[in-house]
Amino acid sequence: MTDQLTVATADDNAAGAAGPTPWWRDAVIYQIYPRSFADSDGDGIGDLPGIRSRLPYLQELGIDAVWLSPFYASPQADAGYDVSDYRTVDPMFGTLDDARELITDAHALGLRVIVDLVPNHSSDQHEWFRRAIAEGPGSPARDRYHFRPGKGADGAEPPNDWQSLFGGPAWTRTTDPDGTPGDWYLHLFAPEQPDFNWEHPAVADEFRTILRFWLDLGADGFRIDVAHGLCKAEGLPDAGDASELHLLDVAVSPCFDQDGVHEIYRSWRQILDEYPGERIAVAEAWAPTLERLSKYVRPDELHQSFNFSYLGAAWTVEAQRRIIDESLVAMRSVGAPPTWTLSNHDVVRHTTRLMGSVSGDAAGRRPTAADPVAGLRRARAATLLMLALPGSAYLYQGEELGLPEVIDLPPEVRQDPAFHRATGQDGYRDGCRVPLPWSGDAAPYGFGPEGGPSWLPQPDSWAQLSVAAQDGVPESTLEMYRSALLMRRALPALGAPDNLTWLEAPEGLLVFERAAADGSAFRCTVNLTDAPIAVAKPGQALLASGPVDDAAAQVLIPADTTVWWSVA
Ligand code: GLC
């Protein structure tokens, strides 16, 4: 075992009689999408050495940990979420030594590193699946995936009615070694992503050793991809009405959220607990209710779960307050920290989504318009609201720059595997994956060497959004994030204490307070309307997402603006 992190955090220093708060209970975790973060070798695709070179930026930002989307060997049918070898780094991203050095450097800067684990499915180029295809029907190699004969005459119909989340049937027919049409295999995502059969002991064993491999290399934890998908209902029954699968409104479905997953996570928790330094796992689980979601984070299972209900909540007082309350209640019932997130690599960036400028379901799918000024104002307000809540927060790379969704990528550059499948869950995920602008006046804006390519084109307007353009500019979004993250660490009322009290407020304003053990109190006021709202000045303004004049006893909170206050 290597690289146990020993850096003291603000929480450790504030330890009470019960001992220090584990780091993850209020951590701010920053998602890096490796192909779009920083490109060291000029091939237009970000890589591990690129990330390594930017670690000081992340330390200065004030985050606690990074979560890296997959960088393993992969044919990239789904941007690395189709893994062909779980223990190597794809040459596109670097080498295993690069991964080791990245973890070591991050630890030296006080940053933890969480890696992505993709246990629901492999790539169709994974050795196990290639063998399953080569060895043909009835071979034991097929038992590690879900192969079934088709229905109807000649087995020409899929074995059941399940639909892929990327569009079309969740089954693809194979061709037998003798060239005739054969059995079908299950893939809840792209055909290049066959689902593992988690009933098979070899699958469970394999993933336990993969966990240990990365823990031994120094990883501080895992983000568990499609954590709700590993177990399927016995006999793979038809889904019936639930066959229109959309992650957020997933009803009771035979493909998802089956009770069997919890046994898997209990065994993983034991492994994580064997290692020093509070190694963690966070579930990407889309459960139908927060109550179902809380089961993934019971004390002997995973540590955290993403809160997609919060991500999808409307920008209204009622919706925000309801989802915050429900999240706190659900997580308290199992003693897990709530988590909050506004953006990730699968959804429309919140700068665009919160303006309602998307069509589709609640998570925001196809972006249809963007008002950059109003969108940014609302996104900044939402961020300060999120960072004032109890528990842990997840940031997605580039949100600290206020990047909008890129809505006008030409079809020929898009790579989302669902893009060309009309009935898929979205297909517009490239718009939040455009490489980051670091500096300079022209693309690739320091993402890679000057004049070099970037795998998706960056908009001309991004020169003014680059890190260099915002660095040191007090009203910039980057400086707002830096100040907020610094304050989260410094103010005892923020972060881990599990309390939040709503205060009465004029219509359209959300107001809550949080108290610390040392008697200090913190107040957050959020105007969720498009007109200013007057309030009696509650204390000293600490930070605001927009310009606020707090000189007089009455203060006008501008439209779509959050203000943090210290109250006596
Ligand atoms: C998760 C990932 C998404 C990927 C899918 C299949 O939802 O976040 O990017 O396409 O799993 O692995």
Residues whose N, C-alpha, C, O or C-beta is under 5 A from the ligand:
A	BS01	GLC	D78 Y81 F189 D225 V226 D346
